[in-house]
Amino acid sequence: MKNVMDAENYHQLLAELINDHLPKNHSRYKFMDGFLKSVNDLCFRFEHEKEQLKALVRPSERKYAEINRKLKEEIEHRQESVQKLSEGISKLDLPKDYKLPDFDGDNLFELAVFIKKLLIYQQGIEIQLRKAKEDAIKASNAKTEFLSMMSHELRTPLNGIVAMTYLMQQENHSAEMLENIKILQFSTENLNVLINDILDFNKIEAGKVELESIDFNIKDLVTNIKKSIEVHAASKEVEIDLEYDESIPEHLIGDPLRLSQIMNNLVNNAVKFTDRGRITIKVQLNHLSNDSAAIDVSVKDTGIGIAEENLPRIFEKFAQADKQITRRFGGTGLGLGITKKLLELHGSKIQVESQVGNGSTFFFTIHLKTAVQPNTIVRKEEVFDQHTLKGTKVLLVEDYPINIKIATRFLEKWGMHYDTAANGRIAVEKLAKNDYQIVLMDLLMPEMDGYTATENIRKFDKKTPIIALTASVLNTQDRVYEVGMNGFVTKPFNPKELFQKINKYALRA
Ligand code: ADP
């Protein structure tokens, strides 16, 4: 430090104090020198510490400014959020007496109270919705049960009409009578299709249809469909082309029955709505991977076409493009609804392109697994030969006299030996005493039903095949197998199907 006695070296503050308060000759007093030196040191030390403090305080100020900026941003953000929240709430479909309160952004309490009230209101709605859903499920179940019951009621008399018509056809009649029988048969078949369609639709809607996974050949399937519709098509000057891609694997795994149903619906419609021209069924490989094949299927016709505004409706149940359709072509409007749902079960979607007067194309892509080990067992074509069942001993368990009459007429025709039982209890007794090669078992009967009878029979006879005769297609299949039956035939039974089932299961003598 410089010599403090040198007045020029005093701290500026001290220099000013000396100048203001001390006499000019103050240096005369010896003690002053030491005193001023100490004060001067203090002044400089104070100055030094002040500088140090400033250096220390400076970063905190920066931080303070930073915090301030963030706070400001936070406040702006909050105001924006509150604004958006209130805009959102005002757009909600609020009940009439729920008014969004005026609130300022600083006091969110009222908004919180309002939101809580809204939440309670929403919970109330949720409870109502859940209840409505439960009621709808109950109603839907009631509908399914009703249809199942109706199917039984309708199918039993229809069984009689179908079988009698079939038998009448076999007899000799005048030309006029034969014509009448043909009309009767046509109407009965239509009624049969309608009942089956309604039941099928109901079954699919109730989630009761499960797809099978069996080895099949898609080329055979479409070729058969083409063949089966050709006669009808020819009667209308309509030709049918099949463009089949030979690179499609021969063995695929899927549900051929349901796939046939889909294809039949589309091809039948194409023929139905085309007066002359051409139907083209195209089946092409879209993509082949290690274990599956994507196949493009389309059915194109040159028929009446569908107006664009009607396109979305045609896949709804009981919907037809317009009212003229029913009058001119008949139909129920269920076929495409079933087709759509069956394709959905396959993970696929039915699509359509159409122009009025120029025809329609219905198309979809289906994914099917390829068979790892092709099933080489070729099933023998089952022949509907009247002599095949000759002498086969059958027990017919049925309570309804008309059904007994119909079934026994067929059994007689096929040269079978039959015995009858009017209910399940009698059937159990008869099986305990006699041998039969097959049992045809009705399900709903007085005293003892077909299920219970089968359970009792299976306690002492595991061998004799039992085929259920069922008028209801809903809810019965699983139980039929559970109680130990071997298969089932739905009524009104198709004589050929009954014949084939007996032929397949009957124990050979
Ligand atoms: P349906 O044929 O029993 O009336 P669908 O569900 O099979 O019932 O068809 C619904 C409607 O879609 C038909 O009534 C018809 O208007 C229209 N449609 C279906 N296929 C065709 C087609 N190939 N050409 C023209 N219209 C069609």
Residues whose N, C-alpha, C, O or C-beta is under 5 A from the ligand:
A	BS01	ADP	N269 A270 F273 G303 G305 I306 I314 A319 Q320 A321 D322 I325 G330 G331 T332 G333 L334 G335 L336 G337 S360
